Amino acid sequence: MAESTIPQTRRASELESDPGDESCAKRPKVDGDASGVEYATGGTEGVVERIDEDLAPLVKESTVNDMQSNSLGSEKNQPPKRATKKKRKQKEPPLPESCSAPDVLHQEICHLLGREAVESITASGGAFKSPYPDGHELEITIEKVGSGGSGIARAPGSESWAIVVPFALPEEKVRVEIVGRPERMYSNAKMLEILQPNEAWRDDSRVRCQYFTQCGGCQYQMLSSEKQLDLKKNVITRAYETYSKLPAASLPSTEETTESPLVYKYRTKITPHFERPRKSIKPYDIKDGEHPPWLKIGFNLVGRNETMDIEECPIATDVLNEQYKKDRKDIAQKIFSYKKGVSLMYRDSLDGSLDAVEMMSLSTTDRELSEAFTKHVCVTDQKGLSREMVGDYLFEYTAGSFFQNNNTILPLLVDYVKDTIAGPSTSSGTKHPTHLVDTYCGAGLFAISLSDRFEHVAGIELSSASIASAKRNAELNQIPPTKISFLAGDAANIFDVVRSFPPSQTVVVIDPPRKGCDEAFIKQLVEFRAATVVYVSCNVHTQARDVGDIVRRTEGDDEGRRYRVERVRGFDLFPQTAHVESVAVLRLF
Ligand SMILES: C[S@@+](CC[C@H](N)C(=O)[O-])C[C@H]1O[C@@H](n2cnc3c(N)ncnc32)[C@H](O)[C@@H]1O
């Protein structure tokens, strides 16, 4: 197993091209070639770190400042206009793409201010006309927490403007400073002082990280676990209300969010980054142990595309922090040798010194005694091999490719899917489905973990590296190829492969990246009409959109076989942050 003390690095721009890292946008169209050919992809990652969804800029240019400077200037004292220099009309930025983080926030602001009011202000050209300039200080009372984790308030004395404040809680009276240009119907603000805390929710003694409120990674460290779980449940409910477009009566109540067994030290992958020194800094010998004050290695500052220096991350596992701290020293020593900015990768793995086949052949007692099942190491090479157990199954995958980032909650997630597949028992007893299709299967997490319940299992995944891992994982877990098969390709291609699977005895698991499923996939899924569909997602907004689409497409079916949403539940894969993993179960009736 590749385990390296020198971090293998690549530029942030390369990481950003990973398919799994795409933030939610318009439903993707299928690429020209959907023929089942292999697509070579790099590593993938379902959850984007460091994003502050509430503060993600809608547009870079054209805000009220520009518009006002164009419209408010008095004609009297202006020099005569030159006939050749025509004033360019400022265009308002387009609405954010449906389901994107800015759109989710926009919908929440519409809900707060009233949709009609927002529409009429937008029609009159006032959507970017803030009552406040950058730097203005004021006192406000927070009304709610947005899905991205920030507090949202109505501007005092104004029914038509909102203020978004990270780390502020409902009912809190806070003094804030407006930062930056206005966004559509709101200003961003930073909290200066909490004048009246929400004592029922806030307890700052819970905060474990010295960088909390500066780093953009966590939003909720001041909250109890129960409150975090509750907020995430509400995010799911709101997402379905807003994006599924299904009648409220047809939706089940969102179940209680499943808590992560570890709420700190759970994160098994982190990707801190740093920039090369500015050209104005002349190279010099850095003393042993010195960390130049201008060198920032870490994660983004909240709401900014700027790195802050971070020595450790308390939500990451111990082995990751140990290796990272060591590497920071090495990087500082040789910082002038870097010609480009670098994204580092740290992946927690079981120690790979014992051969995987040998490891899996150990008896239960020997497993309990063997370090192979307990000793953790840190893998820093994107192409290195990482290894982890989920329940009784062993998974190996290349460290830079997709694997879920919180090992402690995975058995709970897998068991929920397993139990829910069985369906409600009937008077004639429950007949368990016999066939499983795992789409967007990565290294085979669901296909392999659920395989003991099925006669035949098929998985599909775009990344050929992940498919190679899935095949190897099936072997390691002694699942014969006559029972399980994996295909590299676009998810929609699986429906050609599983023609022999009886739909009434088949479960389809869907676990796409943040952008959700494309139309070709949904169309074929609906045509296939599996008895049960389990949709796992790290972006509940695209999930709600897709689930609504699936259900609507089966309305009016001649044979009356429609999908209904039977269950929806969140899993807290990312405690202390506003992210939630959501599982929806659709059953054909
Ligand atoms: C959120 S991950 C889920 C992986 C896996 N189910 C797991 O839990 O480990 C999404 C996966 O979808 C893959 N993917 C992205 N676009 C795809 C497509 N069009 N067809 C098939 N797989 C795709 C990514 O490579 C990534 O492995």
The ligand as an SDF file (V2000), in Angstrom:
LIG
                    3D

 27 29  0  0  0  0  0  0  0  0999 V2000
  -21.5710   10.5640   -4.3780 C   0  0  0  0  0  0  0  0  0  0  0  0
  -20.5180    9.4540   -5.2070 S   0  0  0  0  0  0  0  0  0  0  0  0
  -21.1980    7.9160   -4.6930 C   0  0  0  0  0  0  0  0  0  0  0  0
  -20.3020    6.7070   -4.7980 C   0  0  0  0  0  0  0  0  0  0  0  0
  -20.7420    5.4850   -4.0480 C   0  0  0  0  0  0  0  0  0  0  0  0
  -22.1410    5.2170   -4.1520 N   0  0  0  0  0  0  0  0  0  0  0  0
  -20.3180    5.5450   -2.5960 C   0  0  0  0  0  0  0  0  0  0  0  0
  -21.1700    5.8000   -1.7350 O   0  0  0  0  0  0  0  0  0  0  0  0
  -19.1390    5.3390   -2.3060 O   0  0  0  0  0  0  0  0  0  0  0  0
  -21.0100    9.6700   -6.8480 C   0  0  0  0  0  0  0  0  0  0  0  0
  -20.2750    8.8320   -7.8380 C   0  0  0  0  0  0  0  0  0  0  0  0
  -20.8800    9.0310   -9.1150 O   0  0  0  0  0  0  0  0  0  0  0  0
  -19.8700    8.9700  -10.1110 C   0  0  0  0  0  0  0  0  0  0  0  0
  -20.4410    9.5990  -11.3080 N   0  0  0  0  0  0  0  0  0  0  0  0
  -20.4970   10.9110  -11.6380 C   0  0  0  0  0  0  0  0  0  0  0  0
  -21.1890   11.0770  -12.7820 N   0  0  0  0  0  0  0  0  0  0  0  0
  -21.5870    9.8530  -13.1870 C   0  0  0  0  0  0  0  0  0  0  0  0
  -22.3380    9.3690  -14.2950 C   0  0  0  0  0  0  0  0  0  0  0  0
  -22.8220   10.1840  -15.2210 N   0  0  0  0  0  0  0  0  0  0  0  0
  -22.5660    8.0530  -14.3990 N   0  0  0  0  0  0  0  0  0  0  0  0
  -22.0710    7.1880  -13.4690 C   0  0  0  0  0  0  0  0  0  0  0  0
  -21.3520    7.5900  -12.3960 N   0  0  0  0  0  0  0  0  0  0  0  0
  -21.1100    8.8980  -12.2560 C   0  0  0  0  0  0  0  0  0  0  0  0
  -18.6890    9.6520   -9.4690 C   0  0  0  0  0  0  0  0  0  0  0  0
  -17.4920    9.2550  -10.0900 O   0  0  0  0  0  0  0  0  0  0  0  0
  -18.8110    9.1760   -8.0210 C   0  0  0  0  0  0  0  0  0  0  0  0
  -18.0610    8.0190   -7.7890 O   0  0  0  0  0  0  0  0  0  0  0  0
  1  2  1  0
  2  3  1  0
  2 10  1  0
  3  4  1  0
  4  5  1  0
  5  6  1  0
  5  7  1  0
  7  8  2  0
  7  9  1  0
 10 11  1  0
 11 12  1  0
 11 26  1  0
 12 13  1  0
 13 14  1  0
 13 24  1  0
 14 15  1  0
 14 23  1  0
 15 16  2  0
 16 17  1  0
 17 18  1  0
 17 23  2  0
 18 19  1  0
 18 20  2  0
 20 21  1  0
 21 22  2  0
 22 23  1  0
 24 25  1  0
 24 26  1  0
 26 27  1  0
M  CHG  2   2   1   9  -1
M  END
$$$$
